[in-house]
Amino acid sequence: MQNGPVNGAGHAAPQSVQLNPMQAAAFALQFLPRAPHTQGEREAFDVALMFLQAILTGQILVTPAPPQVQAVPAEPAPPPAQ
């Protein structure tokens, strides 16, 4: 697996990837319990674990985000007459 451009490839537009959320959650759950965390991080760790388990069991359905609408910049106002 490569991190970053490969073979002289420039920064291309992000590619769309199909992902099964249940498989992704199952994969993350393999490693999450081994991730080092402090006592202060334990609450956030427990919440992340809860969400991943809910995705894995189908209690949370992950849907694609709606497409973001790019605002068209307004034409600049003409300078005031002198």
C-alpha positions as CSV (number, residue, x, y, z in Angstrom):
1,M,0.0,0.0,0.0
2,Q,1.3,3.4,-0.9
3,N,0.7,6.6,0.9
4,G,0.8,9.6,-1.4
5,P,1.4,10.0,-5.2
6,V,2.8,7.0,-6.9
7,N,4.8,6.9,-10.2
8,G,4.9,10.6,-10.7
9,A,1.1,10.9,-10.4
10,G,0.0,14.4,-9.4
11,H,-2.8,15.2,-7.0
12,A,-5.8,13.9,-8.7
13,A,-9.4,14.5,-7.8
14,P,-10.7,12.3,-5.0
15,Q,-12.0,9.0,-6.2
16,S,-15.4,7.6,-5.2
17,V,-15.1,4.3,-3.4
18,Q,-17.9,1.9,-2.6
19,L,-17.6,0.8,1.1
20,N,-19.7,-1.6,3.1
21,P,-20.0,0.2,6.5
22,M,-20.5,-3.1,8.3
23,Q,-17.3,-4.5,6.9
24,A,-15.4,-1.3,7.7
25,A,-16.8,-1.4,11.3
26,A,-15.8,-5.0,11.7
27,F,-12.3,-4.2,10.5
28,A,-11.9,-1.2,12.8
29,L,-13.2,-3.3,15.8
30,Q,-10.3,-5.7,15.3
31,F,-7.7,-3.0,16.2
32,L,-9.6,-0.5,18.4
33,P,-9.3,-2.5,21.7
34,R,-5.5,-2.6,21.2
35,A,-5.3,1.2,20.6
36,P,-3.5,2.9,23.5
37,H,-5.7,5.4,25.3
38,T,-5.5,7.3,28.6
39,Q,-8.2,7.3,31.3
40,G,-9.4,10.7,30.0
41,E,-9.9,9.2,26.5
42,R,-11.8,6.2,27.8
43,E,-15.3,7.9,27.4
44,A,-14.6,8.8,23.8
45,F,-13.1,5.3,23.2
46,D,-16.4,3.8,24.6
47,V,-18.5,6.0,22.3
48,A,-16.5,5.0,19.3
49,L,-16.8,1.4,20.2
50,M,-20.6,1.7,20.6
51,F,-21.0,3.4,17.2
52,L,-18.9,0.8,15.4
53,Q,-20.8,-2.1,17.1
54,A,-24.1,-0.5,16.1
55,I,-23.0,-0.1,12.5
56,L,-21.8,-3.7,12.5
57,T,-25.1,-5.1,13.8
58,G,-27.2,-2.9,11.5
59,Q,-28.6,-0.7,14.2
60,I,-27.2,2.4,12.5
61,L,-27.5,2.7,8.7
62,V,-24.8,4.7,7.0
63,T,-26.1,6.6,4.0
64,P,-24.2,8.7,1.5
65,A,-24.1,12.4,2.2
66,P,-26.2,14.6,-0.1
67,P,-24.2,16.3,-2.8
68,Q,-22.8,19.6,-1.6
69,V,-24.0,22.6,-3.6
70,Q,-21.3,25.0,-4.6
71,A,-22.4,28.6,-4.2
72,V,-21.9,30.7,-7.3
73,P,-20.1,33.9,-6.4
74,A,-22.1,37.0,-7.2
75,E,-20.9,39.4,-9.8
76,P,-19.0,42.2,-8.1
77,A,-21.0,45.5,-7.9
78,P,-19.9,48.2,-10.3
79,P,-17.8,51.0,-8.8
80,P,-19.9,54.0,-7.7
81,A,-20.3,56.8,-10.2
82,Q,-18.2,59.9,-9.4
